Amino acid sequence: MDVVVVGAGVTGLTAARALTDLGHRVTVFDKGRRVGGRLSTRVFANGGRADAGAQFFTARSNEFACAASEWEAKGLVHEWCRGFSSNDGHPRYAVRGGMGQLATALAGGLDVTCSVHVEQIRVGADGVIVTWPEAHGHGAGRVDADAVIVTVPVPQASVLLGSNVLVPPISYLPTLSLMVALDRSVEISSSGGLQLVEDPVLSFVGDNHAKGTSVSSVITFHSTSDFAASRLDDPISSISDRLLRAARPYLKRASVLETQLQRWRYATPVEVFPKRTFSTEDGRILLAGDAFGGPKIEGAFLSGMAAADQINRGA
Ligand SMILES: Cc1cc2nc3c(=O)[nH]c(=O)nc-3n(C[C@H](O)[C@H](O)[C@H](O)COP(=O)(O)OP(=O)(O)OC[C@H]3O[C@@H](n4cnc5c(N)ncnc54)[C@H](O)[C@@H]3O)c2cc1C
């Protein structure tokens, strides 16, 4: 079958890899400049690196634990710790060089085109038609497929599909991520990670150096969703200043060399659909993602696998 996958995050890349391995012809499009979506690693002027979105992953299901073991055996991922406030026995895996490297590895050998912002997905007489306008050096384009897997956040999927497909009403919470490169190491905790439960501004602090992601000291600070919701569209400088003020106590005597900010409008789905995919009646359009498999990397992987399986069974 000819399958188009919209979105090259964990879900899309997992589905594309599984379908390609089964012999289908798969093309992946992503509007970003590189693959990964919410797996994103920023690079700093001094060579430091920081994970902007997901910081680590856990593997609770056998299916995902098998994939994690394969990645670990290849040296792609490593165990960071087994909990932040105490050891709960569950490994937290980090990715060598940053979470973006996992996406790059998953994309290896696949037909992936970045910087293509899909505009519309509609059902034609013989299949599904995916179109995009001219932008970022790509001419306007169209591709016809037997089936399409849409892995973009559900509110965005709803826009692409128009009023002909009624998608499940799933909303998302935002997060703001401030990454701070420092002139020296600071100790955040014994593992380098800290989950904050009562702070009104910050929800997570992660030391990318302690995690093994960065050669130099770069700390990632994630905001609470309430803070992000109230500031999401403010200017970068004003958000960064406010987050940096909240971050100060963790920086101790270190000097700030550089900051970078990432806005995540669709960070975490509030509701999770009761099935791992949602499909149109004819099975030609499938929605998949962490809103279907569960709001984490593992859920995205499981949803991607389920979408591939569903398409393959219908082939
Ligand atoms: C701040 C933050 C912290 C997190 N921390 C963790 C964590 O520690 N552990 C964990 O397990 N999970 C964490 N998560 C969740 C995890 O990152 C996600 O569950 C997972 O990455 C979702 O993958 P996905 O492929 O479903 O979606 P995405 O990664 O969002 O991929 C969707 C892709 O679709 C593309 N796209 C969108 N619209 C279009 C369009 N019109 N045309 C073409 N392409 C389009 C986007 O560019 C994107 O690449 C975190 C997420 C955030 C934001």
The ligand as a Gaussian input file, in Angstrom:
#p B3LYP/6-31G(d) Opt

LIG

0 1
 C        7.751000      19.899000      27.720000
 C        7.464000      18.433000      27.514000
 C        8.001000      17.497000      28.388000
 C        7.744000      16.143000      28.209000
 N        8.357000      15.238000      29.023000
 C        8.213000      13.912000      28.768000
 C        8.999000      12.972000      29.486000
 O        9.871000      13.337000      30.284000
 N        8.787000      11.643000      29.223000
 C        7.879000      11.211000      28.279000
 O        7.752000      10.008000      28.072000
 N        7.162000      12.104000      27.556000
 C        7.326000      13.434000      27.772000
 N        6.641000      14.353000      27.015000
 C        5.643000      13.855000      26.053000
 C        6.280000      13.301000      24.782000
 O        7.230000      14.214000      24.292000
 C        5.177000      13.085000      23.756000
 O        4.202000      12.203000      24.316000
 C        5.652000      12.448000      22.445000
 O        6.885000      12.964000      22.037000
 C        4.567000      12.693000      21.406000
 O        4.979000      12.223000      20.133000
 P        4.011000      12.362000      18.871000
 O        4.727000      11.803000      17.712000
 O        2.676000      11.766000      19.211000
 O        3.734000      13.924000      18.705000
 P        4.763000      15.097000      18.276000
 O        6.113000      14.811000      18.825000
 O        4.090000      16.365000      18.689000
 O        4.831000      14.980000      16.695000
 C        3.888000      15.586000      15.842000
 C        4.647000      16.119000      14.642000
 O        3.692000      16.632000      13.710000
 C        4.275000      17.732000      13.043000
 N        3.209000      18.531000      12.447000
 C        2.245000      19.247000      13.075000
 N        1.407000      19.832000      12.171000
 C        1.894000      19.480000      10.940000
 C        1.470000      19.781000       9.602000
 N        0.402000      20.537000       9.348000
 N        2.196000      19.279000       8.565000
 C        3.288000      18.501000       8.799000
 N        3.720000      18.175000      10.059000
 C        3.015000      18.662000      11.103000
 C        5.047000      18.445000      14.142000
 O        6.072000      19.261000      13.587000
 C        5.595000      17.268000      14.962000
 O        6.898000      16.928000      14.572000
 C        6.907000      15.711000      27.148000
 C        6.380000      16.654000      26.252000
 C        6.672000      18.010000      26.416000
 C        6.163000      19.008000      25.431000

